[in-house]
Amino acid sequence: MSKITKKDLNKAFWGIQGVQLTDNYESLQSVGFMISIASILKKIYGDNTEGLKKALKRHLIFYNSHVIGTNIILGLTIAMEEQTTEEEKDAVTSMKTGLMGPFAGLGDSMIKFTWLPICGSIGASLALNGSILGPILMFILYNLVQQGMKYYGLHIAYNKGMEFLQSSRENNLISRILNIVNITGLMVVGGLIASSVKIATPLTISAGENVIEVQEMLNKVMPNFAGLLFTMFVYWLLRKTNGKHTVAIILTTMLVSVLFTYFGIL
């Protein structure tokens, strides 16, 4: 029988209401998400203090989505935290990372750009006719749909997630999904490096009457090769320093870029 009860889920539902109150520049909604799931994690891990610490830190990683999508993700997260072993916990983070973007777009299109304007139009039409029911009706209609989707989204996601995870034990589906997500993530990161990290040099090499452009030579060997090398170097620095000097690395990169551009090296 599941450790998590309907009462626990309702407590998480009320806790997630303030997820956007904890927005910050470093991790956006992660603090609010962690607070909403903290009591459930305490129940899941019990006396396992180290496991609880790791779980709380796991949910402080960057997170940002629409509030409706967040409740669905919260339900799935609770199910996964309850059903997965310590070796499978990476799947929890991968699931959150993979779903927060699509659910953010879906929630915005359905609620913010569709249902909210409809409610606003109804309320405004009544208010323009002098009725105080305009803003009241808008508030009720908007929250009736939004809060309903958040509440049932959390409960349905948890229950269906539990059914899925319990059935997936037979064919090791969690580890297979985790492998797929990791491979997809690496592909996305590789594409971002190639498209976003642009490093080119105007340097040339004179060989008699011939002038060889260094950048053209590099492009023939591997396009965006300099950007790849620089990204790997920054990643190595971050790993070596455990991310303690991230700000210094960013500022140094900006300063070196300006100086190299000024002296015509880049």
Sequence and secondary structure as in RCSB ss.txt:
>XXXX:A:sequence
MSKITKKDLNKAFWGIQGVQLTDNYESLQSVGFMISIASILKKIYGDNTEGLKKALKRHLIFYNSHVIGTNIILG
LTIAMEEQTTEEEKDAVTSMKTGLMGPFAGLGDSMIKFTWLPICGSIGASLALNGSILGPILMFILYNLVQQGMK
YYGLHIAYNKGMEFLQSSRENNLISRILNIVNITGLMVVGGLIASSVKIATPLTISAGENVIEVQEMLNKVMPNF
AGLLFTMFVYWLLRKTNGKHTVAIILTTMLVSVLFTYFGIL
>XXXX:A:secstr
  S  HHHHHHHHHHGGGGGGG  TTTBTHHHHHHHHHHHHHHHHTT HHHHHHHHHHTTS B   HHHHHHHHH
HHHHHHHHS GGGTHHHHHHHHHHHHHHHHHHIIIIIIIIHHHHHHHHHHHHHTT THHHHHHHHHHHHHHHHHH
HHHHHHHHHHHHHHHHHHGGGTHHHHHHHHHHHHHHHHHHHHHHHH       EEEETTEEEEHHHHHHHH TTH
HHHHHHHHHHHHHHHTTTTTHHHHHHHHHHHHHHHHHTT  
